[in-house]
Amino acid sequence: MTYSTILVNLEAGRSNAHLLNVAMEVSERFQAGVIGATACAPIQMSYGDGYAFGEILDQDNREIEEQTQAAETEFRHAFAHRNRFMDWRSAVLVTSLSDHLAAEASRADLVLMHAATTGAFNPSRQVSPGGLIMQAGRPVLMVAPPSVPFRMGRFVIGWKSTREARRAVADALPMLRKATHVDLVEVAPADELQAARERLEDVAGWLGRHGVSAETHARAEDGDDSNWFDSMAAERDADIVVAGAYGHSRVREWALGGVTRTLLRHPVRTTLVSH
């Protein structure tokens, strides 16, 4: 398995320079084609918002057109001299942006997007990370802010004996094969640590048969798996964290598990997640 095509989700109305630099590095490392994609939604207003209703909509439409064009120009400029497959997709939708990008992901092996920021979420320009991850059926690389250097050397894998974790590790194999160091970690109740160690050795053996050497760590849970996992990643100086995404659908939104929520909302490092 390799990443033959990557999909890059550019956000309209902001700089995507760092994300595109990461996309170029991933593309070069795996000799992959690239699809750039952006999606916007018109401003939502009610007819009771006054006489300026039409004027505001016209201004919003102009902004969408200008911002989408700017994102496309940024993308094409970044990959102008690459000889591999390149494509651009943009859409203006009144439906869910994450639904649309999840459908676009069927054309790719890996999706790259900005990690969440601490600012207010703008549903007319930003794709919901949780919604995309839970629906895409593809691994999603959440790229940390420019203040965090992007490297593909040291990986920490958060392991559970679950479908999501198995999927994430399998999806990460192309990157893991190129890693300089891989740590495989599991948090378990104190009375299950021996069983956790045995599970980790089984996974490490499977990784080894794929050319990936992994160091295993089983730790007793202390009631806050999210903080422990983050501390472990910091202790091991992880460049990229690999984890399964846990959650379930509710009406018009996705409810995410605690560790998944922490990974998405506090992007101190780049994270590869799969559901």
C-alpha positions as CSV (number, residue, x, y, z in Angstrom):
1,M,0.0,0.0,0.0
2,T,1.1,3.6,-0.7
3,Y,-0.5,7.0,-1.1
4,S,-0.9,7.4,-4.8
5,T,-3.2,10.4,-4.5
6,I,-3.6,12.9,-1.7
7,L,-6.6,15.3,-1.3
8,V,-5.7,18.7,0.2
9,N,-8.6,20.6,1.8
10,L,-7.8,24.3,1.4
11,E,-9.8,26.9,3.4
12,A,-11.2,29.8,1.5
13,G,-10.4,33.2,3.0
14,R,-7.1,32.3,4.7
15,S,-3.5,31.5,3.8
16,N,-2.9,27.8,3.0
17,A,0.8,28.2,2.5
18,H,1.9,25.9,5.4
19,L,-0.6,23.2,4.5
20,L,0.5,23.3,0.9
21,N,4.1,23.0,1.9
22,V,3.3,19.9,3.9
23,A,1.2,18.6,0.9
24,M,4.2,19.1,-1.4
25,E,6.5,17.2,1.0
26,V,4.1,14.3,1.3
27,S,3.5,14.3,-2.4
28,E,7.3,14.1,-3.1
29,R,7.9,11.5,-0.4
30,F,5.3,9.1,-1.9
31,Q,5.4,10.3,-5.5
32,A,1.7,11.0,-5.2
33,G,-0.7,13.0,-7.4
34,V,-2.6,15.8,-5.7
35,I,-6.2,17.1,-5.7
36,G,-6.9,20.5,-4.2
37,A,-10.4,21.1,-2.9
38,T,-12.3,23.8,-1.3
39,A,-15.9,24.2,-0.3
40,C,-18.0,27.2,0.8
41,A,-21.5,27.8,2.0
42,P,-23.5,31.1,1.4
43,I,-24.2,33.2,4.4
44,Q,-27.4,32.1,6.2
45,M,-30.0,34.9,6.7
46,S,-33.7,35.1,7.3
47,Y,-36.0,37.2,5.2
48,G,-36.7,39.3,8.3
49,D,-33.1,40.7,8.4
50,G,-34.1,44.0,6.7
51,Y,-33.7,45.9,3.5
52,A,-30.0,45.0,3.2
53,F,-30.7,41.3,2.7
54,G,-29.9,41.3,-1.1
55,E,-26.9,43.5,-0.8
56,I,-25.4,41.3,1.9
57,L,-25.9,38.2,-0.1
58,D,-24.4,39.8,-3.2
59,Q,-21.3,40.8,-1.2
60,D,-21.0,37.3,0.3
61,N,-21.2,35.8,-3.2
62,R,-18.4,38.1,-4.4
63,E,-16.3,37.1,-1.4
64,I,-16.9,33.4,-2.1
65,E,-15.8,33.8,-5.7
66,E,-12.7,35.9,-4.8
67,Q,-11.7,33.6,-2.0
68,T,-12.2,30.4,-4.0
69,Q,-10.2,31.9,-6.9
70,A,-7.4,32.9,-4.5
71,A,-7.3,29.3,-3.0
72,E,-7.1,27.8,-6.5
73,T,-4.3,30.2,-7.5
74,E,-2.4,29.3,-4.3
75,F,-2.8,25.6,-5.0
76,R,-1.8,25.7,-8.7
77,H,1.2,27.9,-8.0
78,A,2.4,25.5,-5.3
79,F,2.3,22.5,-7.7
80,A,3.0,24.3,-11.0
81,H,6.2,22.5,-11.7
82,R,5.2,19.0,-10.6
83,N,4.8,16.5,-13.3
84,R,2.4,14.2,-11.5
85,F,-1.4,14.1,-11.6
86,M,-3.0,17.4,-10.3
87,D,-6.7,18.4,-10.2
88,W,-8.7,21.1,-8.6
89,R,-12.3,20.9,-7.2
90,S,-14.4,23.7,-5.7
91,A,-18.0,23.9,-4.7
92,V,-20.6,26.3,-3.2
93,L,-23.1,24.4,-1.2
94,V,-26.2,24.8,0.9
95,T,-25.6,21.3,2.3
96,S,-22.8,20.1,4.7
97,L,-19.3,20.9,3.7
98,S,-17.9,17.9,5.4
99,D,-20.4,15.6,3.5
100,H,-19.1,17.1,0.3
101,L,-15.4,16.7,1.1
102,A,-16.0,13.2,2.4
103,A,-17.4,12.3,-1.0
104,E,-14.4,13.9,-2.7
105,A,-12.1,11.7,-0.6
106,S,-13.2,8.7,-2.6
107,R,-10.7,9.9,-5.2
108,A,-7.7,9.8,-2.8
109,D,-5.7,7.7,-0.4
110,L,-5.0,10.4,2.2
111,V,-6.7,13.6,3.1
112,L,-4.8,16.6,4.4
113,M,-6.4,19.5,6.2
114,H,-5.6,22.3,8.7
115,A,-5.8,21.2,12.3
116,A,-8.5,23.0,14.3
117,T,-7.6,26.5,15.6
118,T,-8.6,28.2,18.8
119,G,-10.6,30.8,16.9
120,A,-14.3,30.6,16.2
121,F,-15.4,27.9,13.8
122,N,-16.8,29.4,10.5
123,P,-19.2,26.8,9.1
124,S,-19.5,28.7,5.8
125,R,-15.7,28.3,5.0
126,Q,-14.4,25.6,7.3
127,V,-15.0,21.8,7.0
128,S,-15.9,20.2,10.4
129,P,-12.9,18.0,11.2
130,G,-15.0,15.5,13.1
131,G,-17.6,15.3,10.4
132,L,-15.0,14.7,7.7
133,I,-13.0,12.1,9.7
134,M,-16.1,10.1,10.7
135,Q,-17.5,10.0,7.1
136,A,-14.5,10.0,4.7
137,G,-13.4,6.4,4.9
138,R,-9.9,7.6,4.4
139,P,-7.1,8.6,6.8
140,V,-7.0,12.3,7.6
141,L,-3.8,14.1,8.3
142,M,-4.5,17.0,10.6
143,V,-1.6,19.4,9.9
144,A,-0.5,21.3,13.0
145,P,0.0,25.1,12.7
146,P,3.2,26.6,11.1
147,S,4.8,27.1,14.6
148,V,5.1,23.2,14.7
149,P,7.7,22.0,12.2
150,F,6.4,19.2,10.0
151,R,8.5,16.0,10.1
152,M,7.8,12.4,9.3
153,G,10.4,10.9,11.6
154,R,9.0,9.9,15.0
155,F,5.6,8.4,15.4
156,V,3.5,7.6,18.5
157,I,0.6,5.2,17.9
158,G,-2.3,5.2,20.4
159,W,-3.5,1.6,20.5
160,K,-6.7,0.0,21.6
161,S,-8.0,-3.4,20.4
162,T,-10.7,-1.7,18.3
163,R,-11.7,-1.5,14.7
164,E,-10.7,2.2,14.6
165,A,-7.2,1.7,16.0
166,R,-6.6,-1.3,13.6
167,R,-7.8,0.9,10.7
168,A,-5.6,3.8,11.7
169,V,-2.4,1.7,12.0
170,A,-3.1,0.0,8.6
171,D,-3.8,3.4,7.0
172,A,-0.6,4.9,8.4
173,L,1.7,2.0,7.1
174,P,3.2,4.0,4.2
175,M,4.4,6.7,6.6
176,L,5.4,4.2,9.3
177,R,7.7,2.4,6.9
178,K,9.6,5.6,6.4
179,A,9.8,6.5,10.1
180,T,13.0,6.7,12.1
181,H,11.2,5.7,15.4
182,V,7.8,4.3,16.2
183,D,6.3,4.0,19.7
184,L,3.2,1.8,20.2
185,V,1.3,2.7,23.4
186,E,-1.8,1.5,25.2
187,V,-3.5,2.7,28.4
188,A,-5.2,-0.1,30.3
189,P,-6.6,-0.8,33.8
190,A,-3.9,-1.8,36.2
191,D,-5.2,-5.4,36.4
192,E,-5.0,-5.7,32.5
193,L,-1.5,-4.5,31.9
194,Q,-0.1,-7.9,31.1
195,A,-2.8,-8.5,28.6
196,A,-2.1,-5.1,27.1
197,R,1.6,-5.9,26.8
198,E,0.7,-9.1,25.0
199,R,-1.6,-7.2,22.6
200,L,1.1,-4.7,21.9
201,E,3.6,-7.4,21.1
202,D,1.2,-8.9,18.7
203,V,0.7,-5.6,16.9
204,A,4.5,-4.9,17.0
205,G,5.0,-8.3,15.4
206,W,2.5,-7.5,12.6
207,L,4.2,-4.1,12.0
208,G,7.6,-5.9,11.9
209,R,6.4,-8.1,9.1
210,H,5.6,-4.9,7.2
211,G,9.1,-3.6,7.8
212,V,8.2,-1.3,10.8
213,S,10.1,-1.7,14.0
214,A,8.0,-0.5,17.0
215,E,8.8,0.0,20.7
216,T,5.9,-1.0,23.0
217,H,4.6,0.8,26.1
218,A,1.7,-0.3,28.3
219,R,0.7,2.2,31.1
220,A,-1.9,2.0,33.8
221,E,-4.9,4.3,33.3
222,D,-5.3,7.1,35.8
223,G,-8.7,8.5,34.8
224,D,-7.5,10.9,32.1
225,D,-6.4,9.0,29.0
226,S,-6.2,12.2,26.9
227,N,-3.6,14.0,29.1
228,W,-1.6,10.8,29.5
229,F,-1.5,10.2,25.8
230,D,-0.5,13.8,25.1
231,S,2.2,13.5,27.7
232,M,3.5,10.3,26.2
233,A,3.7,11.9,22.7
234,A,5.6,14.9,24.2
235,E,7.9,12.6,26.1
236,R,8.7,10.6,23.0
237,D,9.1,13.8,20.9
238,A,6.5,12.6,18.4
239,D,6.3,14.3,15.1
240,I,3.0,12.6,14.2
241,V,0.5,10.9,16.4
242,V,-1.6,8.0,14.9
243,A,-4.9,7.2,16.4
244,G,-8.3,5.8,15.8
245,A,-11.2,8.3,15.8
246,Y,-14.0,7.3,18.1
247,G,-17.5,8.8,18.0
248,H,-21.1,8.4,16.8
249,S,-23.6,10.4,14.8
250,R,-26.3,12.5,16.3
251,V,-28.8,14.8,14.5
252,R,-26.7,17.2,12.3
253,E,-23.5,16.7,14.2
254,W,-20.9,14.2,15.4
255,A,-20.3,13.4,19.0
256,L,-16.6,12.5,19.5
257,G,-14.9,10.5,22.3
258,G,-12.7,12.2,24.8
259,V,-9.2,11.4,23.3
260,T,-10.4,12.1,19.8
261,R,-11.9,15.4,20.9
262,T,-8.6,16.4,22.6
263,L,-6.5,15.4,19.5
264,L,-8.8,17.6,17.2
265,R,-9.2,20.6,19.5
266,H,-5.6,20.9,20.8
267,P,-3.4,20.6,17.7
268,V,0.1,20.7,19.4
269,R,1.4,18.2,16.8
270,T,0.3,16.7,13.5
271,T,-2.1,13.8,13.8
272,L,-3.2,11.0,11.5
273,V,-6.6,9.7,12.4
274,S,-9.0,7.1,10.8
275,H,-12.5,5.9,11.7
